[in-house]
Amino acid sequence: MKAYKCIIFDCDGVLVDSELLGNQVFVDMANEYGAGIDLNYAMQHFKGGFLNDSMNKVEAIIKRPLPKDFEPQYRKRSYEVFSSQLKAVDGVEKVLEKLRVPYCVASSGPQEKIRRNLSTAGLSSFFDANIFSCYDIGKWKPDPAIYLHASKTMGFLPKDCIVIEDSYKGAKAATSGGFDVYGYAQLNEDPKFEMEVTRSFVEMEELISLLGL
């Protein structure tokens, strides 16, 4: 078993159970403009990616631009849902409590969203300042930049880190940057995901043995 020196967590779907909630809000809003998509479609095509890319795909479907306030309205409506329904992913707190090596979170979402979601889910105290956002560097998964930025800032080479991901785009970003990836597959909708990860698992507490904690 390889002993990793640093663990990098994705946020949505790995630390907090926001993927189903956030994608359902997005589907509902997209369908208000005639997209005609469902949650399964969103989980396969939008999960783990940049919101603007998802909006571009919807615009291609409806063949017209979405309104300029679509993103702020989506943020507002998703925050409302998260504030009352968001929880930590089952078992992740037990994993975090056992960690004795440096770790951090690297997410596609804005800093405000990451911090708010971690707070709502009761996980803020685990991460302190070790929170990295694609918005900070202007590059999004599947570009490996966010994971390279996180590992460099934490003081480690990619080969010394393990990334915990739940989406194909996120796993692709990590492997492209030279990282090993453990793939949380409980809500996986993309057949390419399993081919991109070093190893997959379906219960978060499996990480305790996978990481030798």
Buried (B, 14 or more C-beta within 10 A) or exposed (E): EEEBBBBBBBBBBBBBBBBBBBBBBBBEBBBEBEBEBEBEBBBBBBBBBBBEBBBEBBBEBBEEEBEEEBEEBBBEBBBEBBEEEBBBBEBBBEBBEEBEBBBBBBBBBBBEBBBBBBEBBEBBEBBEEBBBBBBEBEBBBBBBBBBBBBBEEBEBEBEBBBBBBBBBBBBBBBBBBBBBBBBBBBBBBBEEBBEBBBEBBEEBBBBBEBBEE
